[in-house]
Amino acid sequence: MNAWTAAYPAVYALLGSCDLSAQTINTITLNPATTYQTITGWEAAAQAGQSDPLFPNFKDTLFNQAVNDLGVNRLRLEINSGAENTRDFWTEFRNGQIDNATLRCLRYSTVNDNADPFVINPSGFQFAQLDDTVDNVVLPMMQKLQARGERLYVNLNYVAFTGQMTGAGCPAGLQYNHDDSPDEYAEFVLATYQHLQSKYGWGPDSWEIILEPDNTSFWRGTQIGNAIAAAGSRLQANAFSSPRFVAPSVTNMANASPYFDAMIAVSGVQQYLSEISYHRYGGVSTGNLQSIASRAVQYGLNTGMLEHIAANYLELHDDLKIGRNSAWQQFALAFPTSDNGAQYYWIDAGGGVNIGGRTKFLRQYFKYIRKGAVRIDAVSNNSGFDPLAFINTDGKYVVVVKTSAGGSFSIQGLPAGTYGIKYTAGGADSPAYYDVDSTDRTITAGQAVAASIPIAGAITIYAKSFGPAPDAIPPAKPRGLRIQ
């Protein structure tokens, strides 16, 4: 990029959106006959800073931005294993009866509700923390999406980091009884579904079996498979007709395939499993992504990268393209902290809602590729312009191009219509240019859309309207004619 384009990036982008057929050699070709995954949602953990005293002041701004500007439409709603207990540890903590260190010791410990895993004792389950998250985060997000004519996807995630029970200063004798009995685990799942159905009138869209099992001493592929089979059968027997489960949600990407192979070997798992999930805290490689994707194709499943703090658009692009992800999450929705990549939005000391630097790039994907979008084949003749193409449920095309440098390119195979062009460029964690619009391009059938970007980044070409059909275009006014 020269000094002129650096000083006037918007003008440079405008020129890049003009007809460059004579100049552009970088070409992306779409093939809608070849399809890949279908998007189910852009996920965030349901942490929005709801415990902060300023939450009432910033919550509306946050939820508006998250839904209407960024495009989050799926939430990870967590429930701790310690919800099965005679004590409500979370409420005790909120009331100042125990400190955070004590809560950390107790929150995953369990006390069995009774000796019969097929009979639920309601007094043996504590749902105050779950309800608080639903009331303060899930329901407002549901309402914002409903106003757009969309629906929030709720992924309920079971958490049991039981190693915390044996930490320094923790009391002796704490127990955990969901590890050695699939029937007890199934009872916990059913009790949670029934609670949500009774109180709110809905159940989760999916249940994520265990968060980061490779960080626990017990949960492995076979145990996860046993839990899926038992919980799926129990839910079906109690009028929850189509339960869907997400697993194995390993910390280390390399563990995803062996965990999956062990759990899919358990009888009954295949009918209930809907998504192969993994995190990116270790074992990251193209080979491991390909291994996950190949199993998803073999068994007709979705895939999802469902946590990596500080994940950026470069990871998202690979997870969508190589890992064939249908869902993706960085981590929390928002939190009062600095822009450290652990949340899409960071809340400053005054309660201001600030979009994260990495989030600005993720928005190039989330905002335009919506739930139900189907990925289609897109081929580039230059690896420096790496495309992902989707068709949304309304038939409108979206192409996101990850570029390794500035330059121009054209896209062939788009239907007739008017296309918007928007880019964010510069450092992957903190862009130099954000939310820059180029001039809309209107094409007829068979024409290409040309676009450009000043430096490395992500550029999105998205359909705004269809048509007009080629025969509806008036002929161009002749030039160079003289009337005698």
MONOR-V246698 format. One record per pair of residues at least 6 apart in sequence whose C-alpha atoms are under 8 Angstrom apart, sorted by the first residue. I is the first residue (numbers start at 0). J is the second residue. Records with the same first field share a line. If there is no record, write none. Layout:
I: J / J
This chain:
0: 405 / 453 / 454
4: 10 / 11 / 453
5: 453
8: 453
9: 435 / 436 / 437
11: 451 / 452 / 453
12: 436 / 437 / 450 / 451 / 452 / 453
13: 437 / 438
14: 451
15: 407 / 449 / 450 / 451 / 452
16: 420 / 437 / 438 / 439 / 440 / 448 / 449 / 450 / 451
17: 440 / 449 / 450
18: 448 / 449
19: 409 / 449
20: 409 / 449
23: 407 / 408 / 409
24: 408
25: 379 / 380 / 381 / 384 / 407 / 408 / 409
26: 379 / 380 / 381 / 408 / 409 / 410 / 411
27: 377 / 378 / 379 / 380 / 386 / 408 / 409 / 410 / 411
28: 377 / 378 / 379 / 410 / 411 / 412
29: 375 / 376 / 377 / 378 / 388 / 410 / 411 / 412 / 413
30: 375 / 376 / 377 / 412
31: 375 / 376
32: 375 / 376
33: 375 / 376
34: 373 / 374 / 375 / 376
35: 323 / 373 / 374 / 375 / 376
36: 301 / 323 / 324 / 325 / 373 / 374
37: 325 / 370 / 371 / 372 / 373 / 374
38: 324 / 325 / 326 / 368 / 369 / 370 / 371 / 372 / 373
39: 152 / 325 / 326 / 370 / 371
40: 71 / 72 / 73 / 152 / 325 / 326 / 327 / 369 / 370
41: 70 / 71 / 72 / 73 / 326 / 327 / 328 / 365
42: 71 / 72 / 73 / 74 / 75 / 305 / 326 / 327 / 328 / 329
43: 71 / 73 / 74 / 75 / 328 / 329 / 330 / 331 / 332
44: 74 / 75 / 76 / 77 / 328 / 330 / 331 / 332
45: 74 / 75 / 76 / 77 / 132 / 136 / 137 / 331 / 332
46: 132 / 136 / 331 / 332 / 333 / 334
47: 58 / 136 / 331 / 332 / 333 / 334
48: 54 / 333 / 334 / 335
49: 135 / 136
51: 335
53: 350
54: 350
56: 350
57: 350 / 351 / 352
60: 352
61: 333 / 344 / 352
62: 139 / 140 / 143
63: 143
65: 71 / 332
66: 72 / 140 / 143 / 144
67: 143
68: 362 / 366
69: 362 / 365 / 366
70: 362 / 365 / 366 / 367 / 369
71: 365
72: 144 / 150 / 151 / 152 / 370
73: 151 / 152 / 153 / 154
74: 137 / 151 / 152 / 153 / 154
75: 153 / 154 / 155 / 156
76: 129 / 132 / 133 / 137 / 153 / 154 / 155 / 156
77: 129 / 155 / 156 / 157 / 158
78: 128 / 129 / 155 / 156 / 157 / 158
79: 106 / 107 / 157 / 158 / 159
80: 106 / 107 / 108 / 109 / 157 / 158 / 159 / 177
81: 105 / 106 / 107 / 108 / 109 / 110 / 159
82: 106 / 107 / 109 / 124 / 125 / 126
83: 109 / 110 / 111 / 112 / 123 / 124 / 125 / 187
84: 108 / 109 / 110 / 111 / 112 / 123 / 124 / 125
85: 110 / 112 / 122 / 123 / 124 / 125
86: 125
87: 125 / 127
88: 102 / 105 / 106
89: 102 / 106 / 127 / 128
90: 127 / 128
91: 97
92: 98 / 99 / 102
101: 169
103: 163 / 164
104: 163 / 164 / 165 / 166 / 169 / 170
105: 164 / 169 / 173
107: 158 / 159 / 160 / 161 / 163 / 164 / 175
108: 161 / 164 / 173 / 174 / 175
109: 173 / 174 / 175 / 176
110: 123 / 174 / 175 / 176
111: 123 / 176
112: 119 / 120 / 121 / 122 / 123 / 124
113: 119 / 120 / 123
116: 182 / 183 / 186
117: 182 / 186
118: 186
119: 186 / 190
121: 190
124: 190
140: 151
141: 150 / 151
144: 150 / 151
145: 151
152: 203 / 204
153: 203 / 204 / 205
154: 203 / 204 / 205 / 206 / 207
155: 203 / 204 / 205 / 206 / 207
156: 206 / 207 / 208 / 209 / 210
157: 206 / 207 / 208 / 209 / 210
158: 209 / 210
159: 209 / 210 / 215
160: 214 / 215
161: 175 / 215
162: 215 / 216
164: 170 / 173
165: 171
176: 183
177: 183 / 184
178: 184 / 217 / 218 / 222
181: 222 / 225 / 226 / 229 / 230
182: 226 / 229 / 230
184: 226 / 229 / 230
185: 226 / 229 / 230 / 231 / 233
186: 230 / 233
188: 230
189: 230 / 233 / 234
192: 202 / 203
193: 202
195: 201 / 202
196: 202
204: 242 / 243
205: 242 / 243 / 244 / 245
206: 242 / 243 / 244 / 245
207: 244 / 245 / 246 / 248
208: 223 / 226 / 227 / 244 / 245 / 246 / 247
209: 218 / 223 / 246 / 247 / 248
210: 247 / 248 / 249
211: 247 / 248 / 249 / 250
212: 218 / 219 / 247 / 248 / 249 / 250
213: 219 / 249 / 250 / 251 / 254
214: 250
219: 258
220: 247 / 257 / 258 / 259 / 260 / 261 / 262
221: 258 / 261 / 262 / 264 / 265
222: 262
223: 246 / 247 / 262
224: 261 / 262 / 263 / 264 / 265 / 268
225: 262 / 265 / 268
227: 244 / 267 / 268 / 271 / 272
228: 265 / 266 / 267 / 268 / 271
231: 242 / 243 / 271
234: 240 / 242
235: 241 / 242
241: 271
242: 271
243: 271 / 272 / 273
244: 271 / 272 / 273 / 274
245: 272 / 273 / 274 / 275 / 276
246: 259 / 272 / 274 / 275 / 276 / 277
247: 255 / 258 / 259 / 275 / 276 / 277
248: 255 / 275 / 276 / 277 / 278 / 305
249: 255 / 276 / 277 / 278
250: 277 / 278 / 279 / 280 / 281
251: 277 / 278 / 279 / 280 / 281 / 282 / 283
252: 277 / 278 / 279 / 280 / 281 / 282 / 283 / 287 / 288
253: 281 / 282 / 283 / 287
254: 282
255: 275 / 276 / 277 / 291
256: 287 / 290 / 291 / 294
259: 275
262: 268
263: 269
269: 298
272: 300
273: 300 / 301
274: 295 / 300 / 301 / 302 / 303
275: 291 / 295 / 300 / 301 / 302 / 303
276: 302 / 303 / 304 / 305
277: 303 / 304 / 305 / 306
278: 304 / 305 / 306 / 307
279: 304 / 306 / 307
280: 307
285: 321
288: 318 / 321 / 322
289: 321 / 322
291: 302 / 322
292: 302 / 321 / 322 / 323
294: 300
295: 301 / 302
301: 323 / 324 / 325
302: 322 / 323 / 324 / 325 / 326
303: 324 / 325 / 326 / 327
304: 318 / 324 / 326 / 327 / 328
305: 326 / 327 / 328 / 329 / 330
306: 327 / 328 / 329 / 330
307: 328 / 329 / 330
308: 329 / 330 / 340 / 341 / 342
309: 329 / 339 / 340 / 341 / 357
310: 329 / 340 / 357
311: 329 / 357 / 358 / 360 / 361 / 427 / 428
312: 357 / 360 / 361 / 427
313: 401 / 427
315: 327 / 361
316: 387 / 401
318: 324
319: 325
320: 387
329: 340 / 341 / 342 / 343
330: 341 / 342 / 343
331: 341 / 342 / 343
332: 342 / 343 / 344
333: 342 / 343 / 344 / 345 / 346
334: 342 / 344 / 345 / 346
335: 345 / 346 / 347 / 348 / 350
336: 345 / 346 / 347
337: 345 / 346 / 347
338: 344 / 345 / 355 / 356
340: 355 / 356 / 357
342: 355
343: 354 / 355 / 357 / 358
344: 352 / 353 / 354 / 355 / 358
345: 352 / 353 / 354 / 355
346: 352 / 353
347: 353
356: 427 / 428 / 429 / 430
357: 427 / 428 / 429 / 430
359: 423 / 430 / 433 / 434
360: 423 / 424 / 427 / 430 / 456 / 457
363: 399 / 421 / 422 / 423 / 457 / 458 / 459
364: 399 / 459
367: 397 / 461
368: 389 / 391 / 397
369: 391 / 392
370: 391 / 392
371: 391 / 392
372: 389 / 390 / 391 / 392
373: 389 / 390 / 391 / 392
374: 387 / 388 / 389 / 390
375: 387 / 388 / 389 / 390
376: 387 / 388
377: 386 / 387 / 388
378: 386
379: 385 / 386
383: 401 / 402 / 403 / 404
384: 400 / 401 / 402 / 403 / 408
385: 400 / 401 / 402
386: 398 / 399 / 400 / 401
387: 398 / 399 / 400
388: 396 / 397 / 398 / 399
389: 396 / 397 / 398
390: 396 / 397
391: 397
395: 461 / 462 / 463 / 464 / 465
396: 413 / 461 / 462
397: 459 / 460 / 461 / 462
398: 459 / 460 / 461
399: 457 / 458 / 459 / 460
400: 457 / 458 / 459
401: 455 / 456 / 457 / 458
402: 454 / 455 / 456 / 457 / 458
403: 454 / 455 / 456
404: 453 / 454 / 455 / 456
405: 451 / 452 / 453 / 454 / 455
406: 451 / 452 / 453 / 454
407: 449 / 450 / 451 / 452
408: 449 / 450 / 451
409: 447 / 448 / 449 / 450
410: 447 / 448 / 449
411: 445 / 446 / 447 / 448
412: 445 / 446 / 447
413: 444 / 445 / 446 / 447 / 448
414: 442 / 443 / 444 / 445 / 465 / 466
415: 441 / 442 / 443 / 444 / 445 / 446 / 465 / 466 / 467 / 468 / 469
416: 441 / 442 / 443 / 462 / 463 / 464 / 465 / 466 / 467
417: 439 / 440 / 441 / 442 / 462 / 463 / 464 / 465 / 466
418: 439 / 440 / 441 / 460 / 461 / 462 / 463 / 464
419: 436 / 437 / 438 / 439 / 440 / 459 / 460 / 461 / 462 / 463
420: 436 / 437 / 438 / 439 / 440 / 450 / 458 / 459 / 460 / 461
421: 434 / 435 / 436 / 437 / 458 / 459 / 460
422: 432 / 433 / 434 / 435 / 436 / 452 / 456 / 457 / 458 / 459
423: 430 / 431 / 432 / 433 / 434 / 435 / 456 / 457 / 458
424: 430 / 431 / 432 / 433 / 452 / 453 / 454 / 455 / 456 / 457
425: 431 / 432 / 454 / 455 / 456
426: 456
427: 456
440: 448
442: 448 / 466
443: 466 / 467 / 468 / 469
444: 468 / 469
452: 458
